[in-house]
Amino acid sequence: MTVLADLTTSTEAFEASSTDVLETSSAEAFRSPSTPAFATPPTQVFDNRESAVRSYCRAFPVLLSSAHGTTLVAEDGTEYVDFFSGAGALNYGHNHAHIKRQVVAHLEGDGLLHALDFHTAAKREFLDRFGREILEPRGLHHRVQFCGSTGTDAVEAALKLARKHTGRTQVIAFSGAYHGVSRGSLAATADLSLRKVAGTHLGEVTHLPFPVGPRGAFPTMDLLEQYLTDDLSGVEVPAAVILEVVQMEGGVYRIPDADLRRLRDICDRYGIVLIADEIQAGCGRTGGFFSFEQAGVVPDLITVSKSIGGLGLPMSILLIREGLDSWAAGDHPGTFRGNQLAFVAACGALDLWQSQAFLDQARDGAELLRAFWENHPLPGVEVRCEGHAIGIDLTHAGGRQAADAVVAWCFERGLIVESTGRDKAVLKLLPALTMELDVLRHGCELIHEALRTALSR
Ligand SMILES: Cc1ncc(COP(=O)(O)O)c(C=O)c1O
């Protein structure tokens, strides 16, 4: 069967079940506050056997066993509405029926599962469709490099390629940035407590203030120009500038479009590789498929992971602009570069991007979120809305203590939301793009009530 025939078949199957696109949980999933949130789960084996490094399970002490749509289900049957979405890896919710069907069919047909970087049918379909349906319509003519299984692998590849291509070593990153915790990416990550854990020197990266942040605007591009034009600045012309167009772990801050365009221009003038890290902000999370689209800027290298794998399956890719693919064959190997199941799930997710019902729902959800938080201001609380990423900043309204209280209060009532940013004082709402509007509204109402309760203390 040709690729085209495959595509037709999958599209027909998709249309026949287009209601699946909208599948989600119901708003009734929220519990009354008087109901105990969770029975003490049998978690001893984790305490006894699992490494002390585990973290999310400490904030959310529940033993999860299944999930559907935007609902997580604990072993004891307790349900949780998911405003966390696997830190952005589940933009299409849990076990999306359409995507799951493709994956199950692949497994049942004894489709290949592991193939390093062999040519395979599943990879061919992904490459072909991702190019035609996502990249080309956005004027992106990048090549695709399949990296190891997780986001940091794409960041490592990007930094290494930029260095190889330019022959330079230095990199510029930004305060507030998060790019992963392997050695190269950690050097670009700004979190000092995470950096400390490296136990070694994390050199060759200079952090500049992000043009927007808790202290307001900063003339970063002026500073960068000054560094690059002053031969006594102490800052070498770098191989790359790496940024999240929307800093997510940093507290949901979007670089102003004008600054991003100016950064593109500076990079062009000095032959610096511009790397956009789309690992959390991409795949529709903050508006368009990519967060940089609205600025009309084309990055040289783009890292994509998390939700690209459709169902939360591991996948991590680097998009490489024409003329920058300076790798020689075998320069950057890795055993798990070809997760075939993730390719299949990724194609299932691409079907959603062809569905008007999905696009309408994502647009309506983002609009609901923006309108809700605009219309429900709270004293001292700043809310930053970027599509389906909402940062509720409590820095000047109770700080970390208030954020922790809101997270715990919501959890007890059946909603999972996390905090992030400086001193973990920013609530970060990451509902799936497929969340039903009434669930989305109820979730926001619950979080708003939690905020009012925390702020009244
Ligand atoms: C922007 C960004 N880059 C890189 C990473 C690292 O991805 P991973 O945790 O899959 O290695 C993350 C993870 O949250 C991220 O948000």
The ligand as an SDF file (V2000), in Angstrom:
LIG
                    3D

 16 16  0  0  0  0  0  0  0  0999 V2000
   11.5270   23.8190   27.4630 C   0  0  0  0  0  0  0  0  0  0  0  0
   12.0420   22.4810   27.8740 C   0  0  0  0  0  0  0  0  0  0  0  0
   13.1930   22.0420   27.3400 N   0  0  0  0  0  0  0  0  0  0  0  0
   13.7110   20.8510   27.6680 C   0  0  0  0  0  0  0  0  0  0  0  0
   13.0830   20.0360   28.5870 C   0  0  0  0  0  0  0  0  0  0  0  0
   13.6920   18.7200   28.9510 C   0  0  0  0  0  0  0  0  0  0  0  0
   12.8650   17.6810   28.5250 O   0  0  0  0  0  0  0  0  0  0  0  0
   12.9920   16.2550   29.2320 P   0  0  0  0  0  0  0  0  0  0  0  0
   12.5250   16.4220   30.6390 O   0  0  0  0  0  0  0  0  0  0  0  0
   12.0530   15.3920   28.4340 O   0  0  0  0  0  0  0  0  0  0  0  0
   14.3960   15.8400   29.1200 O   0  0  0  0  0  0  0  0  0  0  0  0
   11.8920   20.4720   29.1760 C   0  0  0  0  0  0  0  0  0  0  0  0
   11.2130   19.6590   30.1940 C   0  0  0  0  0  0  0  0  0  0  0  0
   10.3210   20.0660   30.8910 O   0  0  0  0  0  0  0  0  0  0  0  0
   11.3610   21.7220   28.8240 C   0  0  0  0  0  0  0  0  0  0  0  0
   10.2460   22.2010   29.3700 O   0  0  0  0  0  0  0  0  0  0  0  0
  1  2  1  0
  2  3  1  0
  2 15  2  0
  3  4  2  0
  4  5  1  0
  5  6  1  0
  5 12  2  0
  6  7  1  0
  7  8  1  0
  8  9  2  0
  8 10  1  0
  8 11  1  0
 12 13  1  0
 12 15  1  0
 13 14  2  0
 15 16  1  0
M  END
$$$$
